[in-house]
């Protein structure tokens, strides 16, 4: 599989599951603008607000991987968290 971006309904399911596991307060603090940008070669790239990037990468990237694997039914071996500001041009593709 070259590159894949989950449809909106799958993104929402991942968001709901993360909200459940992390709690609403923590989820709202860190994942307010969360979006899976692509999955390529078992690497999931997601965007969050730039102020949250390092904390999401350090504390919650494995949570994202586990939830995404379970809901998308595909292996996720690595998660890259990038600021949404940096990801905007790639979304136009």
N, C-alpha and C positions, 0 to 999 in steps of 0.2 A: 504494500500500500504506500503510495507516494506521500500524499498529504491529505489530511482529513480535518474538517472543522465540524464539530457536533452541531446538529440543528438546534434551534432555540429551545424546543421542548426538552431535549437531553441536557442542555445547559441549565435549564430551570430545575430539572431533577437533581443535578449535581449540586446546585446552589441550595436546594431544600435539604438535602442530606448533610451538607457541610454545616448549615445553620443548626440542624438538629444535634450534630455531634459536638460542635464548638460552643453552642449556646448563642442565643440571639444577640446578646451584648458584644461578645467577642467577634462574631460573624459580621455584625453591622460596623464595627470599628475597623476591621481589616479588609473585608470583602465587598464593600459598598458598590464598587464599580467592577467587580470580578467578571472576567470573560475568558473563556478558553479560545485562544486564537488559532491554534492548530495542533495537530498530533502528527508527527512525522518520525518514522523509524523508532517507535516506542518512546519518543520524547514529547512530552506535553508542554506546550508553551502557553502560559496564561498571563493576562495583564491585570494589574491592580493599580490603585492610585500610587503615585511615586513615593509618597511618604510611608507606604506600607510594604513596599517591595522587599526589603531585606528581612523584615520580620516574618512575612508570609513564607519566603524562601527558607529561612532558618527553622521556623517553628512548625509550619503547616504543609510544606510541600509533600511530605509522605502521606498526610491525610488526604490531600487532593488526589494523589496517585491511587490510593486504595479505593476511594469513592468512585473515581473515574473508571478504573479497571472494572469494578463491580457493575456499574451502570452501563458502560459502553461495551462491556464484554470483549476487551482487548487489552493486551499487556501495556503497562506504562512502566518503564524502567528508570525514567528521569523526569523531573519537573523543572522547567526554567520559568522563573517569575521575572517579568519585565514591567517597567512602568507603562501605563497606558499611553502616555504622551509619546513614547518611542514606538508604539505599535500602530498608531493610527494610519500611517502611509501603507502598511502592509495589508490593512483591511480593505483598501480600495481595489486590491487585485482580484 
